[in-house]
Amino acid sequence: MSLTFHWFLPTYGDSRHIVGGGHGLPAGVAGGARPATRAYLGQIARTAEQLGFVGALTPTGAWCEDAWLSTATLVEATERLKFLVAFRPGLLSPTLAAQMAATFQRHSDGRLLLNVVTGGEAHEQRAYGDFLDKDARYARCDEFLEVARRLWRGEQVTYTGQHITVEGAVLPRVPDPVPPIYFGGSSPAAGDVAAKHADVYLTWGEPPDAVARKLDWIRGLAGTRPVRFGIRLHVITRDTSEEAWAQARKLLDGINDADIATVQAGLAQSESEGQKRMLALHGGRRDSLEVAPNLWAGVGLVRGGAGTALVGSHQEVADRIIEYADLGIDEFILSGHPHLEEAYWFGEGVLPILRARGLWQHPAGDQADEKPAVPFAGAAR
């Protein structure tokens, strides 16, 4: 078994504090001191590539820059790194999305991965002109992916669904390879779409027993159809456990009670089942944030979406990753504040432990030893 690790591109800005946002929230809680310039995002992308991350997730929503355009500008800044582009299928036609994916694959030499985000917050969807309710959005997503996949197979598609209708759609050139679909969701409607279309089913970082139940749920729905599994987590890893938890406390100290109250009030209105599960881990409180061994829910106090972090020594974080891997997780999408420095801490601290255990290898193979990452001052050695 070889695990796959992805990093994250903060296209809303970065900071030494937690930058809030997501799920219909405005970005900027706790301050984004590092603007999401092409130069800075390129620095993160090149660092992730050198350290051995396979890809980088780029978020979608009104709170961040556009994921398609942001990643397209970074193709020339990298050589191997793949881009996990998050997009919302209700905001463009399946024919256009399929064409965009094919174009991206050609110009990036096949480095596109797609994170399909159905859209969990009705008020944000309405801002984009989408007035369907949640169940209807998932039904539309099912139709959207049906059309897109048929186009990627080279078919000429005429399709009439409840939400999507196309006539005589065809791509002049199909993508090579076809980009894999990453898909998450905790509601019954999401499970049905994931079981039918997801190549990789994603979950946010819940305690292992909850993750195990979710994976069994999707396996049951998918039947004989193969589905891989991934998890989205933040990470704070240091040479010692004490140093890691001190950093977590520092991040928590940078959050004021007024911001927590504002964010939690907004997130309490969320339609997302996954978001409700994140909120239940901490209840908006500062205490009792270690919700499982080395799993800290503090990020979710001011951030929608993925709200938990693995916190501990490099060995402890590696152990927790192995625990999730034993459940069936083989792809890990990670991030940290700030994203540049935390990439080094994880890449130089945790990945060598996993490599020694035979659970990870650098995607560049032997070339990685010839082109080591430039050390960052203060990172793990």
C-alpha positions in Angstrom: 0.0 0.0 0.0 1.3 3.5 -0.9 -0.6 6.4 0.4 -1.3 9.6 -1.6 -0.9 13.0 -0.1 -2.3 16.3 -1.4 -1.7 19.8 -0.1 -4.0 22.9 -0.3 -3.8 26.3 -2.1 -5.3 29.1 0.0 -6.8 31.2 -2.7 -8.5 33.4 -0.1 -5.2 34.4 1.5 -2.9 32.9 4.1 -1.7 33.8 7.6 0.0 32.6 10.8 -3.5 32.6 12.2 -6.5 30.6 11.1 -8.2 32.3 8.1 -11.9 31.8 8.3 -14.4 31.4 5.5 -16.1 28.7 3.5 -19.7 27.5 3.4 -21.1 30.9 2.6 -18.9 32.8 5.1 -16.7 35.7 4.1 -13.0 35.0 4.3 -10.7 36.9 6.6 -11.6 36.0 10.2 -8.3 36.2 12.2 -6.7 38.0 9.3 -5.1 36.9 6.0 -1.8 38.6 6.1 -0.5 37.0 3.0 -2.5 37.8 -0.1 -3.3 35.0 -2.5 -1.0 36.3 -5.2 0.2 34.1 -8.1 3.7 34.4 -6.7 2.8 33.2 -3.3 0.5 30.4 -4.5 3.2 29.4 -6.9 5.7 29.2 -4.0 3.3 26.9 -2.1 2.7 24.8 -5.2 6.4 24.3 -5.9 7.1 23.5 -2.3 4.3 20.9 -2.3 5.7 19.4 -5.5 9.2 19.2 -4.2 8.2 17.6 -0.9 6.2 14.8 -2.5 2.6 15.9 -2.5 0.8 14.5 -5.5 -1.7 17.3 -5.9 -3.1 20.5 -4.4 -6.8 21.2 -3.7 -8.1 24.6 -4.7 -11.4 25.6 -3.1 -14.5 27.1 -4.7 -17.0 29.7 -3.6 -17.6 33.4 -3.3 -15.0 33.6 -0.5 -12.0 32.8 -2.6 -10.5 33.2 -6.1 -11.8 31.1 -9.0 -10.3 27.6 -8.9 -10.1 27.0 -12.6 -8.3 30.2 -13.4 -6.0 30.1 -10.3 -4.7 26.7 -11.1 -4.3 27.4 -14.8 -1.9 30.2 -13.9 0.2 27.7 -11.9 0.7 25.0 -14.5 3.8 26.6 -15.9 5.2 27.2 -12.4 5.2 23.4 -11.6 6.3 20.3 -13.4 4.4 17.4 -11.8 2.0 18.7 -9.3 -1.7 17.9 -10.0 -4.5 20.4 -9.4 -7.6 19.2 -7.6 -10.0 21.9 -8.9 -13.2 22.3 -6.9 -16.2 23.4 -8.9 -20.0 23.6 -8.6 -21.8 21.7 -11.4 -24.9 23.9 -11.2 -23.1 27.0 -12.4 -22.1 25.9 -15.9 -23.3 23.4 -18.5 -21.9 19.9 -18.4 -20.7 20.3 -22.0 -18.7 23.4 -21.1 -17.3 21.7 -18.0 -16.3 18.6 -20.0 -14.6 20.9 -22.6 -12.8 22.9 -19.9 -11.5 19.7 -18.3 -10.3 18.4 -21.7 -8.5 21.6 -22.4 -6.9 21.7 -19.0 -5.7 18.1 -19.4 -4.0 18.9 -22.7 -2.3 22.1 -21.5 -1.2 20.6 -18.2 -0.1 17.2 -19.6 -2.9 15.4 -17.7 -2.6 17.1 -14.3 -6.3 17.9 -13.6 -8.3 16.2 -10.8 -11.9 17.4 -10.2 -13.6 18.0 -6.8 -17.3 18.2 -7.5 -19.0 20.4 -4.9 -22.8 20.3 -5.2 -23.2 23.3 -3.1 -24.4 23.2 0.5 -25.6 26.7 1.3 -28.7 27.9 -0.5 -28.0 31.7 0.1 -24.6 31.4 -1.6 -26.1 29.4 -4.5 -28.7 32.0 -5.0 -26.0 34.7 -5.3 -24.8 32.8 -8.3 -28.3 32.5 -9.7 -29.0 28.9 -8.6 -32.4 28.6 -6.8 -32.8 24.8 -6.5 -33.2 23.2 -3.1 -30.6 20.8 -1.7 -32.1 17.5 -3.0 -32.7 19.1 -6.4 -29.1 20.2 -6.6 -27.9 16.6 -6.0 -30.4 15.3 -8.6 -29.0 17.9 -11.1 -25.4 16.9 -10.1 -26.3 13.3 -11.0 -27.5 14.3 -14.5 -24.5 16.7 -14.9 -22.0 13.9 -14.3 -23.9 11.5 -16.5 -23.6 13.9 -19.4 -19.9 14.8 -18.7 -18.8 11.2 -18.4 -20.5 10.3 -21.6 -18.8 13.2 -23.4 -15.4 12.1 -22.0 -16.0 8.6 -23.4 -16.3 10.3 -26.8 -20.0 9.9 -27.3 -22.3 12.3 -29.0 -24.8 13.1 -26.3 -28.5 14.1 -26.5 -29.9 14.0 -23.1 -33.2 15.2 -21.5 -33.4 15.1 -17.7 -35.3 16.9 -15.1 -32.7 19.6 -14.7 -30.3 19.3 -17.7 -31.0 19.1 -21.4 -28.4 18.9 -24.1 -28.7 18.1 -27.8 -26.0 16.8 -30.1 -23.2 17.5 -27.6 -19.8 16.2 -28.5 -16.1 17.0 -27.7 -13.7 17.5 -30.5 -11.0 15.9 -28.3 -11.6 13.8 -25.2 -9.4 14.4 -22.1 -6.4 12.1 -21.7 -6.6 10.9 -19.0 -10.2 11.4 -18.0 -9.9 13.4 -14.7 -11.0 11.4 -11.7 -14.0 12.7 -9.8 -13.6 13.5 -6.1 -16.9 13.8 -4.3 -18.0 14.3 -0.7 -21.3 14.5 1.2 -23.0 13.0 4.2 -26.7 13.2 3.3 -28.7 10.4 1.7 -28.8 12.3 -1.6 -25.1 12.8 -1.6 -24.5 9.1 -0.8 -26.5 8.1 -3.9 -24.6 10.4 -6.2 -21.2 9.4 -4.7 -21.9 5.7 -5.1 -22.8 6.2 -8.8 -20.1 8.7 -9.9 -17.2 9.2 -7.4 -13.8 7.8 -8.1 -12.7 9.0 -4.7 -15.2 9.6 -1.9 -14.1 12.4 0.4 -14.9 12.8 4.1 -13.9 15.6 6.5 -11.8 14.7 9.5 -14.1 13.0 11.9 -13.0 10.6 14.6 -12.0 7.2 13.2 -15.1 5.3 14.4 -17.3 7.9 12.6 -15.2 7.7 9.5 -15.4 3.9 9.5 -19.2 4.0 9.5 -19.3 6.5 6.7 -17.0 4.4 4.5 -19.1 1.3 5.2 -22.1 3.3 4.2 -20.6 4.3 0.8 -19.3 0.8 0.2 -22.8 -0.6 0.8 -24.3 1.9 -1.7 -21.6 1.4 -4.3 -21.9 -2.4 -4.3 -19.4 -3.9 -6.7 -18.4 -0.5 -8.2 -14.9 0.3 -7.0 -14.6 3.5 -5.0 -11.4 4.9 -3.3 -11.5 7.0 -0.2 -9.9 10.2 0.9 -10.0 12.5 3.9 -9.6 16.3 4.3 -7.7 17.4 7.3 -5.6 20.3 8.6 -2.3 19.4 10.3 0.0 20.7 13.0 3.0 18.5 13.4 6.3 19.3 15.2 9.3 17.5 16.6 7.6 16.9 19.9 3.9 16.7 20.9 4.4 19.6 23.3 5.5 21.9 20.5 2.6 20.9 18.3 0.0 21.5 21.0 1.6 24.8 21.9 1.1 25.9 18.3 -2.5 24.8 18.4 -3.0 26.9 21.5 -1.4 29.8 19.8 -3.8 29.5 16.9 -6.7 29.4 19.4 -5.4 32.4 21.2 -5.6 34.3 17.9 -9.4 33.8 17.8 -11.7 36.1 19.8 -15.0 35.1 21.2 -16.9 37.6 19.1 -15.6 36.0 15.9 -16.5 32.5 17.1 -20.0 33.6 17.9 -20.5 35.3 14.5 -19.1 32.3 12.6 -21.0 29.7 14.6 -24.3 31.6 14.1 -23.8 31.6 10.4 -22.8 27.9 10.2 -25.8 26.9 12.4 -27.9 27.8 9.4 -26.0 25.4 7.1 -28.0 22.8 5.1 -24.9 20.6 4.9 -25.0 17.4 6.9 -21.2 17.3 6.9 -21.1 20.8 8.3 -23.5 19.8 11.0 -21.3 17.0 11.9 -18.3 19.3 12.1 -20.2 21.7 14.4 -21.3 18.8 16.7 -17.6 18.0 17.4 -17.0 21.3 19.3 -20.4 22.9 19.9 -18.8 26.3 19.5 -16.8 26.0 22.7 -13.1 26.5 23.2 -12.7 23.7 25.7 -12.7 19.9 25.0 -11.4 20.5 21.4 -9.4 17.2 21.3 -12.3 15.1 20.0 -10.2 12.0 19.4 -6.5 11.2 20.0 -4.5 13.9 18.3 -7.7 15.2 16.5 -8.3 18.9 17.3 -11.6 20.7 16.3 -10.3 24.2 16.9 -10.1 25.2 13.2 -13.9 24.7 12.9 -14.6 27.5 15.4 -14.1 30.1 12.7 -14.0 28.1 9.5 -16.7 26.4 7.5 -16.0 23.0 5.9 -13.1 20.9 7.1 -12.7 22.0 10.7 -10.3 19.4 12.3 -6.5 19.1 12.5 -4.2 16.3 13.3 -2.0 17.7 16.1 1.1 16.0 17.6 4.6 14.9 17.1 5.6 13.6 13.7 5.4 10.0 15.0 1.9 10.7 16.5 0.6 12.2 13.3 2.0 9.4 11.3 0.3 6.9 13.7 -3.1 8.6 13.2 -2.6 8.6 9.4 -2.0 4.9 9.6 -5.1 4.4 11.7 -7.2 6.1 9.0 -5.4 4.2 6.3 -6.3 0.9 8.1 -10.0 1.9 7.7 -9.5 2.2 3.9 -8.4 5.8 3.5 -5.6 6.1 0.9 -5.7 9.7 -0.1 -5.1 12.6 2.4 -5.8 16.2 1.5 -4.0 18.3 4.1 -3.4 22.0 4.9 -2.0 24.1 7.7 -1.5 27.7 8.8 0.5 29.1 7.2 0.4 26.7 4.3 4.0 27.2 3.2 5.7 26.5 6.5 3.3 23.7 7.5 4.0 21.9 4.2 7.6 21.7 5.3 6.9 20.5 8.8 4.7 17.7 7.4 6.9 16.9 4.4 10.2 16.8 6.3 8.8 15.3 9.5 5.9 12.9 8.8 6.5 11.6 5.3 9.9 10.1 6.0 8.3 8.1 8.8 5.7 6.8 6.5 8.3 6.0 3.8 10.3 4.0 6.4 7.2 2.0 7.1 6.7 1.2 3.4 3.5 3.3 3.2 4.6 6.2 1.1 7.0 6.9 -1.7 7.9 10.2 -3.4 6.0 10.5 -6.7 9.3 11.6 -8.4 11.0 8.3 -7.4 14.8 8.4 -7.4 14.7 11.9 -8.9 13.5 13.3 -5.6 16.9 12.6 -4.0 18.5 14.5 -6.8 16.3 17.5 -6.4 15.6 17.9 -2.7 13.3 20.6 -1.4 15.0 23.8 -0.3 14.9 23.7 3.5 12.8 26.3 5.2 14.2 27.9 8.3 12.5 26.4 11.4 11.1 23.4 9.7 11.6 19.8 10.8 15.0 18.3 10.0 
